Amino acid sequence: MDLIDTPNPNAKKVVIDLSAPEGKELGNKLSSELNGIHGVSSVFLGPGFVTIIKEENTEWDSINQDIINIFDKL
């Protein structure tokens, strides 16, 4: 799992397929867990990807591992 940089320095993307029958449930769980990380301001689920947007005053280094840990549990 890789956190991919985007043109927005406050957003990173993860490529993941949520189209399987259980995809909606998984997407809801991911969104809830990611939004629970202190420093994450929002999560966007798209076709084939998840975008995580951090708060302006949060450094990626302080939340990257928390994000990775959530995806590693999948």
N, C-alpha and C positions, 0 to 999 in steps of 0.2 A: 504494500500500500504506500502510495506516494502522495504527499501534499504538493500540489502543483501551483506554482505562482500564477497570478492573473494580472491583467493591467492595473487592477485596483490593489494597492499595497496592503489594504485591510482585508482582502479576500483571498482564500485559497480554495482550490478545487480538488476533489477526489473522484476519480473515475470508478463507478460502481453500477452494476446492472440491477435495477430494482423492478424489472418488468415481470419477474416470475410471479406466480399466483400469491406467494407470501410477501411479495415486494412492498405492497402498501403497508402491511404490518411492520415490516423491517424498516421502512422509511420513517414511519411514525416513531418507532423506538429510537432510531438514530437521531432524528430531529430532537426528541425529548432529551436524550442523553447529552448530545452536543450542546444544546441550549443550557444545560445544567452546569457547564464549565464556566467558572468565573472568568470573564474576559471575552466570552463569545457574545456578540450582540444579536446575531440572527443566523438562520440556516435556511438554504434554498435547495429543495429537491427538484432536480431536472431530469430529463430523459437521459439516463446513462451517467449521471454525475450528481454530486452533492457539493454545494458551495457553502463554505463556512466564512462568516464575516465577523471579524474581531472588533472590539471597542478600540477607538482611536488611541487611547493611552495604554493599551496592552501590547506587550512585545510578543511576537510569535514564539520566541524561545521559551517563554513562560507557559505556553499552552500546547505546543506541538505534541509533547509526549502524551498528554491527556487525550488529545484527539486521536492519536495513533492507537492508544490503548483501547478505545471504544471500537475502532474498526477491526483491531486484532481479535476481539471477542466474537466477531461474526462467524 
